[in-house]
Every structure is written in C-alpha cells, then in structure tokens.
Amino acid sequence: MNEAETATLHVDTAKGLWQPKPGVEASALMQRKRFGDEAAAKVVGEASRILSRCLPPETQGEDRAGLVIGYVQSGKTLSFTAVTAMARDNNYRLVIVLAGTKTNLLDQNEERLTGDLGILEERGKFWRVLVNPRADVDKIDEVQSTLDLWDRYKDRPERCRTLLIVVMKNAARLGHLTTLLSKCKLGSSCALIIDDEGDQAGLNTRVRQNEESPTYSSIMGLRNTLPAHTYLQYTATPQAPLLISRIDRLSPAFAELLEPGEGYVGGKDVFSVQSPYIRGIDAADLPDVWNEGDGPPPSLQKAMRFFFIGVAAGVIAGRDGNRSMMIHPSHLRGVHDNYATWARSIRKLWLETLLEPEDSPDRQDLQTEFEASYGDIAATAEDLPTFDQIWSEMDFAIEETKVQVVNASNGRIETFPWSDSYGWILIGGAGLDRGFTVEGLTVTYMPRGAGTGTADTIQQRARFFGYKRDYLGLVRIFVDAEVRHAFTAYVKHEESLRSSLARHQGKPLKNWRRLFFLDKSLKPTRRSVMALDIMRGRGRDWVNANFPHDEDIVGANRRTVADFLEPLSNQWEAMDGSESWTDIQRHGAISGFSLERVYEDLLVPIEMADDDDALDHVMVTMQIRSILDDDPHALCDLFLMSQGRQRSRALTDKGAVQNPFQGANPSTGYPGDRAIKTADRVSLQFHRLQLERGDDVVEQDVRLLATHIPEKMREDIAVQDDD
C-alpha cells in the first residue's frame, strides 16, 4: 500500500451517513502534535464522527449544513484541522476554510493549518494551498489542473493534491473566490466548506427585512457554484445558528459536540458560586465613574501585582511560553489608551521603586503590598516559590513585561509578536474578543459592563478560558458584579444547551426543540439574525398534562405509573387533615423521596401526545435535572391523591381535562388540591381519573401527574416556536 492510499468508504444507507477512515494525513497530524494514543484517538474519533455527518466525497447534486460546537478556547481549530486531514485521507478534492473576518485570524488559521498539516514540509506534495485567491488566469489554471488530476488518476490518490483554499469571510473576498470557481469545470467535486466562527458575519442580518446581508449573499453565491458540498460551521457560541429560521440554508441539519481535553479550564471551573479565582471591581473603579485625573484605579494595581507574581514564578521556572494579562475596559480606543498609560506608569513606578535602597519606605510599602497579594495567590497556586524568591526576581519580571494596545490599524490586526517578550499586558476591545488567543493568560481585568446582555457576545470575551490547568492557581479574573452574574448565568445556559443537543444526538436538528435555560438578564444572540423571537418563562405553579388520556399514550403511561408506585404500596402515610374531610379529600404521602429516582423512573419515561403538554413536560424535566445537577441527593415529596381512589373529571369541548384539581371546600375546611405540597421541595401528585363527557364515560384509570417546583428553585427558560 502506498502512503497516500486510503481505506474503502463504507456507506450506512440506513442512517444516511458514511464511515470515513483515518489515513496517513490524520496519523501524521497526530504525530506532529505529539499526542499520546488516548488523546490522538479522541481527536481522530471526533473528526471521524463529524465527517461521517457530512456528505461523502462522491456525492453529487446535494448540499448540507452542519454545526460543530466547542467551548471557548477549547481546540476548535485542531478539530477542523483534523477534519481537513481526514477529508484528504478520504479523497475529498476541495476543502474551503472561511477563516474569520480579521486579517490576524486569517493569518492565524492559515499558519496553523499549513503548519499542523505539514504542508510546508513533507506533506506538501498532497496539498495545493490558495489564500484569498482572485480569478486571474494563473489561478484558474492552477485550480483546474489540480482538480483534473483526480479524474485522470482515480485509483492513484498519491498523485493528486487536495485543494485547500483559505479565504477571509467578507463579501469581496468570497466574491473573488466564487468568480474563480465559476470559471472552472468542477465536475464531480464534492467540497467541504469549514466556517470558522460560524455564528459571526456569515448569517443573514437582514432576515427581518426579507433581504440578504452582503456576506450572507456572497456565501450563498459560493455554495451555489459548487456541484455538491457540506457547509460545516464551527463555533463556541452556537445560539445564532441554532435560532435562525429552519428553512434558511445555513440552518444546520445536525450538530456535533466537541469535548475538551484534559487541562481545559472553562466556565464550570471558574464561575462556580465559591470560585477562588474571581475578584470584584468596585463600582467606583469602573471607567464611567473613576476620575481619570486620579491615576490608576486601586483594583488595576491589585490585578497587576497578581500578574507580576505569576511572571516572577515563571521566570524562576525557566520562562516556558508566555505570561499574559488582559485589560478589556471598553470598545472605545480612547479608553484603551488611558489604561495603557496607567499600566505603563505603574510598571515604570514599580521598577524605579525596586531600584531604591531596601530600607526605602516606598520600597518597603511596595513589598508589603506584594506580600499580601502573594498570600492570595498562594492559596490556590501549588508549588509556588517562596515570597523571598518571588521578590528577588520582581524587578526582572517587570522588566520582562511589555504593555501593548491590541487594536486594528487601518482595518488590520497584525500577527502578534509573542516571542518578543515573556510577559505581556494587552489592552483592547474587539481585538481581544473572538478568535484571538492570548498566550499564557493568567490575569484578566475587565471593567467593562455586560452591555446589552447578548449571551454569545459576552461569552466570546472569555479569553480567560483555555488549556491552563497547569497554572490555574495563578488565574485571577477581575469583573464587576453585573458581569460576574452574566458569566455565571451563561454557564448554566451553555450546559443546558449542550445537554439538550446531546440528548437529541443522531436525530434531525430541525426537529430539536429550541428550549434552554437563559437568565432574564441575557439575550441569546442578536435579534437581527432571528426570524422568530424568543419567549420566556419560569413555569407555572403546578404543571400537569391536559390530554393524559390520548389513546397513543394512555396505556403506556398507566404502566409506567403503576410500575413506579407498586414498590411503594406499603410506604404511604395518611396525611393529617380535619375530621370533616371526606374520603376523597384524604391523601397518602411519602416525604423525603429521591428526586433522582422520580426523574429517571417516572418523568423521563412518561409520554406526552399534545404539543403544549410536551413543552410543559420538557420544561419541568429541565428544571428538575438542573436541581439534580446542583444537588444529586435532592429529595422530593410524593402525594397519592385520594389514596389512589378514582375521581371523576369532565372534559372540555376541546377534549382537555377540566379542573383536574379539586378546589377548596369551606364546609369541610379542605384547602384544595393545589395546597397539597411542600414549600421548599419538589412535590408530585398522583391522580387517578375517570374522564366523562356528559353522562358518558370516555376513559377510566387515567394516570395524571401534577408537579410543583417552588418558585425559588426555578430557572428562567427561553423557547422559540417552530417556523
């Protein structure tokens, strides 16, 4: 077998998927990254799974959109590089990468792709790379000759090159590429388009005006030029692609979740309730309040002390990689300049102070301040050098740090010169957002508000996430109370979204219910890309099905409830009540029952036939799953209404159960069924009903569940109706 030969493709027609096989390119990538067997198997396995959801390379006349969801700074570039390598291994002729909207992101993606794939070295003979190509004669000939070889040497892939085109995601560049490809005979080329940061720029921001935004229109033009292709969107903030109209061609047919590798630090690690890594910024220190003439805010000086302690520790350890601090105060460049001036003045003052005699009062005061900051860092950082060691290297640590404003100059953000210094203090706004990797980031100072509260925008500022488990103890994140709440709420939202998608795995994404936790302070994404608005709610006081007697579900639910209740037959205790209560008003109760058992054995298998009932049930199960995520040992209380006796209830004209709850009865002192609950725990009532229409019995032995979740335990939920 020659080195470019790959395994035969296996198509699974039952699922409409195929099974790509990793070959020499995927193997070479893993070797170049120096991954161990377990890590390599994970990356290649995920890439294989993702590619299997894409159209096979021999497909003609079809297109498909898909979504790949990672975490911020978790390795999405590595994933789509692995997918690209496997595309070559499985005889894709054309791969197009939409590499961001800024030149630094284009350069970063090109360098990573060509470097990791070994294109500039031994693997280059299997690839033809074009960057932002124009439709000139030479490029047309180059593209055509590259594709023609695949037809000429169908059984000799080692003689062919996969065409890898890296293009910036803007209308002009995409237009040039579309013109170039339209002048070529693409034949049977089934392409793979990878859209890095797929939620940004490419979506239609004029959908509510029934128009197309320029970049979106250019993407449609590119897609229309290709005989067949899969459009694969990569993002860590998938709200926008998930919430666009399901009839939009960019609406994904499938979603795949990326799991981060060991060493990743994300929202669940940093924004827990008792997180030791978050520090508050007082309202008085925020840019809108702080008097510029008073010099640097105290919290900025504190953040810089934390940072320089980490730099000194790195110097002692041998200066491997970089140590960085990010200051993200505003989108306004004038504010960036103010903070850069302050950071430089602090750096200069401290260097001058360290050169003073040891008995200098200013030097001693500075040492006392650093010693207090050292105690804070030492509480979380393992193997931290002693303070005396840190202090002895402080002048060099500060000297080894540069202060740099990171903004676009003439529309261009240059590739960052990380090797020029070990320590960096970076100040910026959008330039430090999405896609920009801050190497060795330990301290973040973000005196910037949550703005409009758009969830995906807030999360893209989280450059402080990433593979930093080895130095997590040095991490400190300075934010005000509003922003801390926003990030904490986002973590709940993100995990809810991912869990819902994971449960839907393998099913058409167009059938996935757009329903997830979303704090009332947040909006999921920009309204301009959503054809339909989001509705919100926290759930009702009591939730029960209106149509539990539907013939498609009544038998199955009867068995589910009976199976759940049968082992509990001897555990019910009679509830206290007035002697005047009737038998039908007396109930059995079990206090302190496992909520996990209720969730797994009762709520999950219960079925709903009506759409509104199904939505209510999903909301209830989401709320209870969230309670269990916070406390796996949470308890609930069960109530067997009327001790299991059957109660008669009428149906409405539309066939719904009318008034399933018995009301209050002043003559007997009965408070009503709705009062049968526990104030601080989840409560479930089991009703057994005979349903009637007039004098006719419609259905007997109907099992109805009613669930009460206390208000303080409910989360805000957002839902989008179907198109």
Secondary structure, DSSP 8 states (H G I E B T S, - for coil): --TT-----EEETTTTEEE----HHHHHHHHHHT--HHHHHHHHHHHHHHHHTS--TT--S-EEEEEEE--TTSSHHHHHHHHHHHHHHTT--EEEEE--SSHHHHHHHHHHHHHHTTTTTGGGGGEEEEES----HHHHHHHHHHHHHHHHTTT-GGG--EEEEEE-SSHHHHHHHHHHHHTS--TT-EEEEEEETTTSSSS-TTGGGT---HHHHHHHHHHHHSSEEEEEEEES--HHHHHS-TTSTTS-SEEEE----TTEE-HHHHSSTT-SSEEE--GGGSTTTS-GGG-S-HHHHHHHHHHHHHHHHHHHHT--S-EEEEE---S-HHHHHHHHHHHHHHHHHHHHHHTS-TT-HHHHHHHHHHHHHHHHHHTT-TT---HHHHHHTHHHHHHTEEEEEE--BTTB-----GGG-SEEEEEESGGGSTT---TTEEEEEE----TT-BHHHHHHT-TT-EE-GGGGGG-EEEE-HHHHHHHHHHHHHHHHHHHHHHHTTTS-GGGS--EEE--TT-BSS-GGG-SS--EEE---SEEE-S-TT-TTTHHHHHHHHHHHHGGGTTT-EE----TT--GGG--EEEEEEEHHHHIIIIITT----SHHHHHHHHHHHHHHHHHHHH-TT-EEEEEEGGGG--EEEEB-TTS-B---S---BTTTTB--GGG-S-TTSEEEEEEEEEEEETTEEEEEEEEEEEEE--GGG---EEE----
